[in-house]
Amino acid sequence: MNAKLRIAFALSMGLLAIVGTLLAMEPPQSDTPQPANTSDAVQAASEPYLVKDIYSGTESSNPSNLTQVDDMLFFTADDSSHGVELWKSDGTPTSTVMVQDIYLVPGSSSSPNYLTEVNGVLFFSANDGSHGRELWKSDGTPTGTILITDINPTGSSDPRYLTNLNGTLLFGANSGNNYELWKSDGTPTGTIAIKDTDPTSQFAGPVYLTRAGDTLFFMAGDGVHGGELWKSDGTPTCTVMITDIYPGSPGSAPSNLINVQGTLFFLADDGVHGRELWKSDGTPTGTVMVSDTVAGSGSFTPTELTDVNGTLFYVVNKQELWKSNGTPAGTMMIKAFPPFSMGNSVYSPTNANGTVFFVAYDDTLGHELWKSDGTLAGTMMVKDIITGTCGGPCGSMPGDLINAYGTLFFHARLSPYGRELWKSDGTLTGTVMVKDINPTGDIWTSNFHRATAGGMLFFTPDDGSHGVELWALQVVTTNAQLTVTKQASPDPVQAGSQLTYTLRVTNTGNVDLHAAITDTLPDHVTPTGLLTWIATLTAPGGVWTQSVVVTVARGYSGTLMNRVQVTSQEGATGEAQVTVNAIGYQIYLPIVLKK
């Protein structure tokens, strides 16, 4: 394999994470790979374009951490004057702006990281030069971009693994003693430590925070059991180790945590069977090894775990495609491919409309795009992009597969275009190059990222003239989106008193929504159970509100958790949750003195 081919393969394995799109254009009728025809008016409207040359000239601003919040894209970039700071864009040059220069020293960077959306607000970690790396939030305005609280006044709390759990931010942070599990509602008083899982500071946790259903799963140690699987609902009493998978101090070291429709799958070593595939529903009895695939103490070690409509797909031994439904009988190899001496034969399994797309190697055709329905007969190459053979390993080497609104996007190489952006609907004729963005080379660099917001695909190619900058592609003309909020008053509430919930659903897209709203009232209130409504929300900005008054049971003390979920015929969904503390009456018994 020549040097250029080695580089191309390395690039194909790189970092490319679209959160995606549907290209509004017909595929070419010819089977010959070619750029999309832009003469059609609809196709021309979907032409990729440079949003803004943030770092003017040939240098790169390197947009990264692309994150959608409602219809707005947030990201980090360097404009050459302010360092790496927080930016936002709606796809127009005038609205592509730096949100705030957090680190005010010219040229210095606050380097925002772990950008995470919770209830329409962006949370992230950043260093302002005065407080160290701490927890911040932004509503997209300079005044609304603020340090929430200085968790570690003597240094950096270095917030990590920011995760949205039912409308509350959970994360790991170091207050000065050890990394602990924290939560935040975006206020200083609402940013509190949940639990220090390891007061001995022997384990640098919690790590790998992953939501599955209504539960946060993560790995942590307590100084006795080593790294094991834990869970939390955001309260200290319910933040516990689920089970001691590897008894004693070694720890099972859970990793590769993934949510598969409410069930957590992960890898762990119980000390007997080696590293195998496990699953958990959050209970000790429901945390089990799925299958002892390699009998005895040999390790299985799946990689690239991917949820495909409730079935787990993954890669084994770099060359086998497997699937599992969570049972031993339903865990099986789909197909084995020839070994590739310089890396993976199989990589990037990706769900698009219930079909798993992936890249696979063939001794004759090299690495090309494949798809599978989970059966051997239904596992086939989509298209031989580089046709024929080349006397050794070759192929278009697709990389960074992503499902974008039901269409698969990826990058692939094809002479004379180089490595460019492609799309596929799973058919031969529907697998085409979108555009030759860089006429003199490849669009791919190690700083290639992408995401979607407001019906647009944002991505960061190198076009050969401007360096790595922010580009966009208008991919949908209709955009169904909504936001949901829920408030409760008073909080805390006295037992036996009334509590008022206020629900609000807003149409933030550009099409009318026909929505179904389901409110799950908590126990210990009257009425209880489910409340449902049907509503039509006009676009843009249509609002539906509803107040629900309940009475808290007398004598009850504890937490009242209430959730509202919204679905629409147009595909927009949302949910919100609110927690209220109920305070029971104190009972005083008279003291009778007897003479």
Order of alpha helices (4+ residues) and beta strands (2+ residues): alpha-alpha-beta-beta-beta-beta-beta-beta-beta-beta-beta-beta-beta-beta-beta-beta-beta-beta-beta-beta-beta-beta-beta-beta-beta-beta-beta-beta-beta-beta-beta-beta-beta-beta-beta-beta-beta-beta-beta-beta-beta-beta-beta-beta-beta-beta-beta
